[in-house]
């Protein structure tokens, strides 16, 4: 039962995140960031930057654009995830 709730929650999150990527350029790194967020329970800006082949600052901008929840409560070494 809990597994089905998690699947429903992640499916809804995927739809919402993909909706944000609809109006972006075809060369946008946003879809790469979305795939990474959905494949891992927690991601850092460094992970997004490495996966999307962009700068860490660009990764922070993508994360901010997606509006995912910051999980660490820190100023440095932050991590984000879908709850």
Kinemage of the C-alpha trace (Angstrom):
@kinemage 1
@onewidth
@group {chain A} dominant
@subgroup {mainchain}
@vectorlist {calphas} color= white
{ca unk a 1} P 0.000 0.000 0.000
{ca unk a 2} L 2.789 2.454 0.880
{ca unk a 3} L 4.598 1.549 -2.342
{ca unk a 4} L 1.592 2.521 -4.432
{ca unk a 5} L 1.384 5.881 -2.637
{ca unk a 6} L 5.050 6.518 -3.438
{ca unk a 7} L 4.508 5.652 -7.097
{ca unk a 8} L 1.508 7.984 -7.280
{ca unk a 9} L 3.463 10.771 -5.566
{ca unk a 10} L 6.433 10.410 -7.921
{ca unk a 11} L 4.194 10.214 -10.992
{ca unk a 12} L 2.470 13.439 -9.981
{ca unk a 13} L 5.821 15.106 -9.287
{ca unk a 14} L 7.115 14.000 -12.691
{ca unk a 15} L 4.094 15.487 -14.453
{ca unk a 16} L 4.452 18.784 -12.598
{ca unk a 17} L 8.177 19.033 -13.285
{ca unk a 18} L 7.794 18.127 -16.949
{ca unk a 19} L 5.140 20.827 -17.314
{ca unk a 20} L 7.770 23.386 -16.313
{ca unk a 21} L 10.063 22.156 -19.096
{ca unk a 22} L 7.476 22.445 -21.903
{ca unk a 23} L 8.195 26.045 -22.903
{ca unk a 24} L 11.977 25.741 -22.717
{ca unk a 25} L 14.424 25.556 -25.588
{ca unk a 26} L 15.272 22.149 -27.014
{ca unk a 27} L 18.846 22.583 -25.742
{ca unk a 28} L 17.745 23.235 -22.158
{ca unk a 29} L 19.318 21.133 -19.408
{ca unk a 30} L 16.058 21.116 -17.468
{ca unk a 31} L 14.980 17.609 -18.642
{ca unk a 32} L 18.334 16.191 -17.487
{ca unk a 33} L 17.852 17.780 -14.057
{ca unk a 34} L 14.301 16.398 -13.846
{ca unk a 35} L 15.448 12.872 -14.709
{ca unk a 36} L 18.177 13.058 -12.072
{ca unk a 37} L 15.767 14.337 -9.414
{ca unk a 38} L 13.352 11.502 -10.126
{ca unk a 39} L 16.048 8.824 -10.143
{ca unk a 40} L 17.652 9.719 -6.802
{ca unk a 41} L 16.121 10.427 -3.400
{ca unk a 42} L 18.421 13.403 -2.863
{ca unk a 43} L 20.645 15.406 -5.244
{ca unk a 44} L 23.241 18.125 -4.888
{ca unk a 45} L 24.010 20.977 -7.247
{ca unk a 46} L 27.273 19.241 -8.093
{ca unk a 47} L 25.409 16.091 -9.137
{ca unk a 48} L 23.082 18.098 -11.387
{ca unk a 49} L 26.006 20.051 -12.858
{ca unk a 50} L 27.963 16.898 -13.622
{ca unk a 51} L 24.964 15.087 -15.109
{ca unk a 52} L 23.844 18.029 -17.268
{ca unk a 53} L 27.409 19.144 -18.107
{ca unk a 54} L 26.817 22.665 -16.844
{ca unk a 55} L 28.387 24.858 -14.181
{ca unk a 56} L 27.395 24.492 -10.513
{ca unk a 57} L 25.840 27.986 -10.679
{ca unk a 58} L 23.776 26.895 -13.680
{ca unk a 59} L 22.692 23.819 -11.734
{ca unk a 60} L 21.550 26.004 -8.838
{ca unk a 61} L 19.541 28.100 -11.298
{ca unk a 62} L 17.867 24.970 -12.701
{ca unk a 63} L 17.054 23.696 -9.222
{ca unk a 64} L 15.584 27.080 -8.315
{ca unk a 65} L 13.514 27.068 -11.482
{ca unk a 66} L 12.099 23.638 -10.662
{ca unk a 67} L 11.143 24.689 -7.159
{ca unk a 68} L 12.055 21.416 -5.470
{ca unk a 69} L 12.446 21.245 -1.712
{ca unk a 70} L 15.800 21.889 -0.087
{ca unk a 71} L 16.322 19.119 2.464
{ca unk a 72} L 19.423 20.011 4.465
{ca unk a 73} L 18.566 23.443 5.881
{ca unk a 74} L 22.131 24.603 5.297
{ca unk a 75} L 23.732 27.425 3.383
{ca unk a 76} L 26.518 25.252 2.009
{ca unk a 77} L 26.510 21.653 0.845
{ca unk a 78} L 22.777 21.778 0.250
{ca unk a 79} L 20.770 18.933 -1.223
{ca unk a 80} L 17.319 18.804 -2.800
{ca unk a 81} L 14.699 16.142 -3.295
{ca unk a 82} L 11.089 15.385 -4.023
{ca unk a 83} L 9.088 14.698 -0.895
